[in-house]
Amino acid sequence: MLLYLFVFLLGIVFGSFLNVVILRLPEGQSIVYPGSHCPKCGQKLRWWHNIPLLSWLLLKGKCAYCQESISVQYPLVELGTGALFVGIFSFEPNIYGIVSAVVFALLLALALIDLRYKAVPDSLNLTAALLALLSSPNIINNLKNALLVAGALAMLRFLVSYYVSKKEQLRLQKRIQKAPWLIHFYPRFIMIEAMGEGDVIVGFALGAMLGIQKTILAIFLAALLALPASLYFRMRRGEAELPFIPFLVLGALVAYISGDRIWEIAGV
Ligand SMILES: [Zn+2]
């Protein structure tokens, strides 16, 4: 019991670090300097303003200096990371469970950044990918699985990009045949990139941590979740591009927690 409390606290502290990462990394700011400060009034925070979860509750969600409200995202990310740590650790109550929890927490931070910015910082993504290699004792096997998934995704990305680009090129050629002067306005080569590069790196992490079978399940679940969301976004908001990493991470969580059972039910 005490061990689980320790793991929970560890998760909360890590979540507090992730808050800084989520806020600063996409803006290209350092995550160590300057120290924590109120984003509204810029006042430097004292250590007792900065205790994960507790300070937000004691300050009732307001800055101690300017009384501006502090986003509920901070305690939520901290609490969520704490719960995530306990959840993953209960499946794997050893050091590898802690490593997996850290990888999942980094991936969730990545998902939040992807939702907001539609792009993810490579530094965070690569950190998760390399750590994932240490998520179980057989590192060589983890690396093998990681390379297989990353390679397959990279190949898929090339294929889809090639197809989409060729289609666009044919469309433009037809236009140019009708109106030859348009040739000056169109690019000579068309390269449309389907899928983000970030997805390939996330695939590497998932392959290393989940193994091939569960990663396939994770990708399948992600596609299943992304499809209705993509239709919704296209119709309601007119946005064509939907970040995929959040779905991938959700699918991975489900595959990690209940992958074995799902395969059993499927009879594979
Ligand atoms: Zn303030």
Residues whose N, C-alpha, C, O or C-beta is under 5 A from the ligand:
A	BS01	ZN	C38 K40 C41 G42 C63 Y65 C66
